[in-house]
Amino acid sequence: MEQEMIPPGVFPEQAPEKKHHKVRLHFTGWNAVTLAILLFFALFFVYPLITILAKSVYNFDTHSFDFTQFNEFFTNKYGYYQKTVWNSVKVSLLSALIATTLGTILAYVLCTTKIYGAKIIKTILLITMVTPPFLSSYAWIILLGRAGIITKWLNTIGIAYQGIYGFSGICFVFSIKLIPLVNLYVSGALKQVDKSLLEASESLGGHGVARFFKVVLPLILPTILASAVLVFMRVISDFGVPSLIGEGYRTLPTLIYNLYTSDVQENEPLAATICLATIVITLVIFLVQRWLSNRKKIAMSALRPIEPTKQGTVVEVFSHIFVYILLALLILPMFIVVIQSFKDSTNVVMSGSYTSQNYITIFTTSSILRSIGNTFLYSFIALAIVILLGILISYLSVRKSSHITKFIDTLSNLPFIIPGSVLGIALLFAFNKPPFALIGTAAIIVLNYIIRRLPYTIRSSTAILHQIDLNVEEASQSLGANPFKTFFKVTIPMMMPGVMSGATMSWLSIITELSGSIILYSNKTKTMSIEIFNAISTGAYGYGAALSTLLMLISTITLLIFFKLSGKKEISI
């Protein structure tokens, strides 16, 4: 037998004992929070996406891999699915190009030129930004539909116009509707540009358009690209606009919805395949934008931000005309919806006498009242959870940075690139059987809201947390406060401006959400957006307009309350 070696000079009875060092894991309260959040996303976001992948490549009846649906998707002899993909990409790219171009010009004009009524204009831009696109579609149908007001007038003067339908109509609605979103992002970037750069350019002979392209544009290009991608994501994921004015112009969300409403049980693998293709498209666009932005990224810190100034007469005249025309195009749909709400509910054209019957209908019909109550109940529950998760995730990613917290931060922002209809189908597939049979319940609607709208609050909370000096928290702990008390008593109060900014955007997007909810709702869980869409789709234009007006009023009041409480006249996301 092999003997154990003993060090020289040490007798056997004096040999040192072997010490077994135990590895101790420090499981703190923040570790528990991190684990809980990770489990939440694993169950309610990652698992549904994995379910889509599994259903697209695996046959659960034969327990074997099956790529039949991929073959059908890519090789359909009529090109049905390929054409739908191209339709979505084409309308998204063109809308993104137009909205980004006009939105960037608008932001530059408002930041550099004194425009009469600029404060009111900026407030109106925010109000129009938070109204759902499908309401704009409805209003433009009233104006430019086959029996629309403007269409009839054009026909009387000899101009044959067939109405705002199909590809051109979808692009028009999206391009106008999403200008305020681009303006919001680009305006934020322009405020980071130091005025001295423009003055230096001007001293070297750079003026007007040349100065914009050679100095300003390179500085804000990453933000412009990010805005364009955001518009692209909004368009490719929107269900309401193509379904109302598409008239056969299929997009991916309408295709997914049609598969769902036809016979989801027989079309599950195909629906999953289309959802997977949609995710791949949006992911590729997002990654390309990130790659381009990182290459063009320039760090800026404006000691002297750009301010609106008096320009030459010609520039001011054209600037005012440009701003007011865009403002009119944005306000007009809202105005039309309000007027229509006082008209006969069976008439899409604004004719006949005024009546308050539509408002009486929405406040006396039990099913409509339930949808209003559901909207407030679900949105408040979702908002409370969004605020809680947003604060915790942003704090973990900034103050407790690790590979796991960075992974959570990335995971929580992925819903930005997941279309609502895809997430709706994913939740439908994942939670249709015990022990998590959530189909038809309020819980699945709330989950959809939380996952899709959480990124707004996380991003704004993270941004303000980066501005809070860590020494403040360390001073609190040096005075005897434990980390959790410091977090609740010191950090959260200092984070609240950013949290409330993101929470406001989350709330406004929750109460107008349609793409995912239209797939997940039941008769008992309908919300205002679903009720409005169904009313417009079935020809109940009057009470649909009244409900739309109420939704716009709620959005406007929410913004005004935020401005009052925060003391700001703008909102950042």
Secondary structure, DSSP 8 states (H G I E B T S, - for coil): -------TT--GGG--------------HHHHHHHHHHHHHIIIIIHHHHHHHHHHHEETTTTEE--HHHHHHHH-TT-HHHHHHHHHHHHHHHHHHHHHHHHHHHHHHHHHB--TTHHHHHHHHHHHHHS-HHHHHHHHHHHHSTT-HHHHHHHHTT-----S-HHHHHHHHHHHHTHHHHHHHHHHHHTTSBHHHHHHHHHTT--HHHHIIIIIHHHHHHHHHHHHHHHHHHHHH--HHHHHH-TT---HHHHHHHHHHHHHHHHHHHHHHHHHHHHHHHHHHHHHHHHHHHHH------SSB---B---HHHHHHHHHHHHHHHHHHHHHHHHHHHHTTS-TT-SSS-S---SHHHHHHHH-HHHHHHHHHHHHHHHHHHHHHHHHHHHHHHHHHHS--HHHHHHHHHHHGGGGS-HHHHHHHHHHHTSSTTS--TTSHHHHHHHHHHHHHHHHHHHHHHHHTTS-HHHHHHHHHTT--HHHHIIIIIHHHHHHHHHHHHHHHHHHHHT--TTHHHH--TTS--HHHHHHHHHHTT-HHHHHHHHHHHHHHHHHHHHHHHHHH--SS---
